[in-house]
Every structure is written in structure tokens, then in C-alpha cells.
């Protein structure tokens, strides 16, 4: 019994810490429709974190079969330390998405994207994702999560793991 308890404790300690919460919906989201990737709002002090998250999201959506994905025009992203991305640019991107005839838009926000300060410097990522049905402006799926890695983990690797975990609950068919 002691060995089993020790083994379970060791496995828990070896995994990175994460927290996830997703909406539960009966709505099935079709990968056959046209999709657009809207700007991800960066609420961190890390410049261009949203561009990094968008690149990872684009690749992981393709792996889930979303092949009709258009990316918003570059001038719609205001991710910099001096001109932060705001709700106005996302609204502008939504107008663009409707003009493109897309059915679904995916967007979100980044709350944390950094290496923790301290001796170990663990990578931490916190973000939200949501899918909007552009035909009626309804949010049909959303997910929020945070994940940290070990001191030798790459920040991009932790972000990729988190986004993959968030997308696992996306009811796509």
C-alpha cells in the first residue's frame, strides 16, 4: 500500500500544474464551414504573445480538421507594449469576418505568458478561447485555462499543451 501511495504521489509531482474550465454545449460545430481567426487580445506585458498564441492555435485547429481558416489582416493586430490591443480592434475584425462570409470565428485573450521570476523560472501561460457563430453573434463554445511547466520547459511548449487541452473540449464534427 505504501508503494502505491508513493507512486501516485510521485506521478502527481511530475506533472505540470494546470487548471481548465470549458462550456458544455450540445451544439456541434462543423469544421466544414468557413472559419476565421480573429485577434487574440494580449492582457500581458509580453509583447507579441498574442501572435505566438495565434500561430499555435492555427496549427492545432488544422490538426483537428479546420482547414478553411482565414487569418485576419495583419493591420488589425495592435499587439505591442505601446499600443495595446483593445476591444475596438476585435470589433473591427468581427466586421471583417462577416464580410468574408465566414460562419465561425475563434478569438480569445491572454492573461499570462511569461517565465516566473525566481530561481527556477517556470513558464506559465493563462488564456481563454471562444468560438462565435457569426450568423447570430452567439458564443457557441468557450474555454479558459492556465498551465505552468518546469524550469527546463519551453514557454511555447507549455502554451501548445494548454491550447491543445483547451481545444480537446471543442465539440467539432
Steps between C-alpha positions, in 0.01 A plus 500: 500500500784738585662441160176573316447823696858604435463425128179705472661790686808485276284505184306801624822685575641426155210655313484872434231693679199597291144618542231480230133595471289466185137561413286195449279525195290271284579713197719323246741731322575400143855509368353507147391863529731793440684617813695815583767554761443837666761683708571359842508784752826522694443603863864433595819703497653252255508663159365288213377219726174500306680444168676198649175359638323559168770306312466204738119518484502505120712183484297315763169589332635359174586177683134483610387528136423874481656559159286793384657749740567857393732721702404860568703769318823590681408866543217394734746380765616767742709273725780716629601653830431851372168445329314220680238293321152601607136411447474746210746304284315173574170665400667620179622144435146364559370736231773373266412136583134553408600663171707188422187284530644287781270300727724469807758725658748396764654756731604538859733673739830439673519572871847359566797416276833508679771327695442537874751714683725303730763232510311246290331734251213268410301587186135593560219559252142606565247556224141482386361387166152535358321410179235741373227406253507802270146434375355607835800631705454220755796360687458128430806380691749645743783368709741651748815354644834554662805279497850511640800294408829407658808720492642318197173519305459738208230764526379414149478132597285579803281726284461226239399246766247740651340595168480132404330421833255788452414392146438141617156611626408675172193309370617495140371258235 
